[in-house]
């Protein structure tokens, strides 16, 4: 009963804070000309404030602070508390890096150096991918490879979320689905502290979607996408990857498959054409779907169904009772949206 009350409190507090604070953040950003200008690569036609990540970050942290003060040791796992705190600190540090980039446009090299440094510090705090379990082989301890693999995962997910933030409501919706998927798996496996953090993040993203869904009134900016990405990646390590089960390493990839596969395919495409992996273009999934003839809103909803489908696969793979019913429902939804996408493309 206490756990259920805390989860609901997290959703309500974070969502309410974000919904109510966004108009204030929006006014400040526009007053000081901190907005995202239209360009040939972007979908919006007018300047839009890009500091929504401020509300997402502080809404999540505020909700967690209130609930942890309210519930105390009755709901927070002592074994995971230190790691969770370090992930939250790392997420806040990434938020500051992204916010600085939103305000003064940091160089890519400096951004990557700062991201790597923070990820390395969190690794030192024992938030590590230190072993994997492979079918037919068993448990493999990574040894010194733990550091680069952990840093690659943390920074990779951050940039995957950042790169998919190309349409109104896309990154926030996909991240919300991912956060709830992680939360469901962690609730089933007894990792309640991680589930609490994911519910707080999901509440903030739901509140943000109220202002960010097409037509968006504000963007999350790099500050928001960096905070979200690191929190998802870090909590996945703490709540999912630490298990010795074969599925442990697969679950985070499934839950975050949409942004990760999109990022990898874009990088490979650029390298194939002799371009820099960091060069801007229109290779992302949402760009391709728009070119295919899908409307802006339906493109976002279609990618939501993809994220929901991969999340349902992860939930079923984790052995959650009746998880296959979720897969069947998500598959049916994806099939319907795919058929609708085809008909819309034919009409365009």
N, C-alpha and C positions, 0 to 999 in steps of 0.2 A: 504493500500500500504506500509506504514511504517513497519507494523508488518511482512508482507511477506518478505520485504527486510532484516529485522533483522534476521528472521529465516534462510534465505539463507546465510547470513553473518556468522551466528553461525556455520552452517554446514561446510562452506568452511574454515573458520579460524581454527576451532578445528581440522578438518580432515587434513588440510595442515600442521599444526604444528606437529601433531602426526606422520604423514608419514615422514616428514623431520627430526624429532628429534630422532626417534627410532634408526637409524644406529649409532648415537653418543652415546646414552644410552647403546646400545648393546656393543659397543667397550669398554666403561668404565667398564661395568659389567664383561665382559670376561677378561679384563686386571687385574681386582682385584679379579677374581675367584668367582664372585657373580652369580653363575649359579645353575640350578636345575640338579642334577645328575640322571641318569637312575636308575630304581629299578624295582622290580617284580610287583609293583602296577602301575607303570607309563608306558605310551605308547612310549615315545621318547627313542631313542637308543644312543643319544649323549648328552653331557652337553649343556644346553640352558640357556641363561641369563633370569633372573626372575624379572627384574626391569622395565618392560614395563609400570607398573602403574604410574611411574614418568611422562611419556609423557601424559598418559590419564588424570591424575589429572591436570597438568599445562596447557594442551591443552584446557580442559574444562573451567578452571578459566580464562585463557587468553582471550578466545573468549567472555565469558560473560563480562569481564572488558571492552573490546574494544567496544562491542555493547552497553553496558550501558552508556559509555562515549559518544558514537555517538548519541544515541537516547534520553538519559536523561529521564526526567519525562514523555515524550510522550509515552513511551512504558512500563515503570515499574510501577506496582500498589503500591501506597503508603501504602495501607492497609496490603499487604503481604510482603513488602520489608524486614522488620525486621525479620520475620520468615524465609524467604528465605535465608537471610544472615546467620542466626543461623544454618540452615541446611547445608549451604556451609562450615561454620566453623567446624561443627561437622564432615562433610565428610572429611575435610582436617585433622582433628585430627585422624579420623579413618585411613586415608591414612598413617599418621605417625606411628600409632600403627602397621599397616601391614608392613610398610617398615622396622621398627625395627625388626619385626619378620623375615622378609626376610634376614636381615643382621646378626642378632645374635641369632635367634631362642628363642623367649620368651616362658616361660612355659604356658601351657593352663590356669592355674589359674590366672596368672598375666594378660594374654590377656583378659580374661573374665572380670576381675576386672576393667581394663582400659576401655573396651568397655562399661560396665555398668555405669561407672562414667561419661563418655562423653555423653551417651544417657540420663542420669539423668540431666545433665546440660542443654542439649537441651530441655528437658521437662520443666525445670524451665523457659526457655525462651518462653514458651507458644506454643511449637510445641508438641501438645498433642492429644491423642485420648481420649476425655473427655465424649463422649456419643456415643451410637449406637442406631439404629432404627431397631426394629424387627417386622416382619409381625404379625398383630393381637394384638400386645402389644403397639407399638408406641415407643416414644423416651425414652431411659433409660440413665440417667446420671450416670457415673461410679464412681464419687466421688474419694475416695482414691485409688480405683482400677485403675484409669487412669495412675498412675505412673508405676506400674509393667506391665500393658498391653502395654503401649507405649514403655517401655524399651524392653519388649519381642519382639515386632514387629520390632523395629529398629535393635536389635542385631540378631534376628532370620533371617531377610532378608539378612543381611550382611553375615552370616555364610552359608545361603542357596546358595548365589552366589559364595562364596568361595568353597563350596563343589562340585558344579557342574562344576568347572573349572578343568575338568579331561581329556579333549581332545582338540586338537588344534582348536581354534576358537569357542569352545562351549559356554563358559561363556560370551565372548564378543558379539557373535551373539545373544544369548538369551536376554542379557541385552539391546542390541540395539533395539530389537523388543519391549521389555517392555517399554523402554524410549519413543519410538515413539507412543506406545499405550497410555501411560499416556499423552503425548503431544496432541494427537488428541482429547482425552476426555476433556482436560483442555482448548483447543482452543474453543471447542463447548460450554463449560460452562462459558467462559469468564475469566478463570484463566490464562491470557496470560503470566504473569511473570513465573509461573511454567512451562508453555510450552516452554518458552525461555531456561530455564535451561535444560530441557529434550532434546531440539534440540542440545544444546552445547554438552551434554553428548553423544548423538547419533552420532554427527559428529566425536568426538574423538574415539568412538568405531568403526566406519566405517574406519577411518584412521588406527586404530590398527589392524583391521582384514586384512588389506593389508599385514602386516608382521606376523600375528598370525594364519591365516588359514593354514590348513595342506598342506605342511610341515611347521610348525612354525619356525620362526627365533628368536622369543623372546616370553616369557610368561609375563603375567601381574603381577604375584606374589600376595602375600597377600595384598600388598599396593594397587594394582589396584582393586582387588575384594572387599576389605573393602571400598574403596572410592566409587565404583560403587554401592555396596549394600546399603550403608547409604544414598547416594543421591536418589536412587530410593525409599527407604523406607520413608525417610523424606519428599520428595516432594509428595509422595502419601498421607501422612497425611495432608499436607498443601493444596494440590489441589483437593483431592478426598474425604477424610474421613470427612472433616468439614461440608459437606452437611447433612441436616437432612433427605434426601431421603433414602428410604429403601435400595436402590442399593449402597449407598455410601460405606458401609463396605464390600460389595461384590466385587466391582470393583478392588481394589488393589490385593485381593486374586486371582481373575481370571487372571489379567495381569501377576502376578508372580507365577501362579499355578505350572508351570513346576519345577522350583527350590525348591519351598516350599514343594510340594508333594513328590519330590525326597528325600529331607532332612528328612521329617517326616517318610516316609516309611523305610528309612535306619535306623533311630533311633529306630523305633519300632522293626525292625528285629533284631537289636543288643540286645535290651533289652529282646526280646523273647528267644534269645540264651544265655542269662546270661552274655553278654559282656558289656563293657563300651560303652555308646553312642558315645564317642569320639574316639573309637578304629578305626584304619584304616582297610578297607577291600575292596572288590570288589562287593558291593551290589548296587551301584548306577545304574541308568537307563542306562547310556552309557556303563557301564561294562556288563550289561545284554544283551544289543543289540549286542555288539561285540561278546559275547559268543554265541548269537543266530546265528551268522554267517555273520553279516553285515560288510562291509568295514568301515574303519575309517571315510572317508569323508562322506559317505552316512549316517552313524550313526549321525553325526553332523547335516547334512541337515534334516534328519528325525525329530530330536528334534527341529530344527528351525520351522518345519511345525506345531508341537504341540504347540509351544509358539505363533506362528502366529494365530492358531485356538483359543486358549484361549484369546488372545488379541482381536481378532475380536468379540468374545462373549461379552467381556467387553464393547467394543465400541457400539455394538448393544444395550446392556442392558442400556447404558447411554442415549439412546433415540436419538442418532445421526441419522439424515435423511439418508436413504438408507444403514443404518448399516447392515441390513439383507443381502444385496448383498455381503458385505464383509464376512459375516459368510458363505454364500453359496459357495463363491469362496475358502475360507480357508478350508471348509469341503471337497470340491472336491479335493483340493491340498493334504490334509491329506489322503484322500482315495486313491489317486494315489500313494502317497509315501508309504502307508501301503501295497498296493498290490505289489509294487516294492520290499519292504523289505521282504515280504513273498517269492517272487520268488528268491531273492538273497540268503535267508536262505536255501531254498530247494536245491540250486545249490552248497552250500558249503559242 
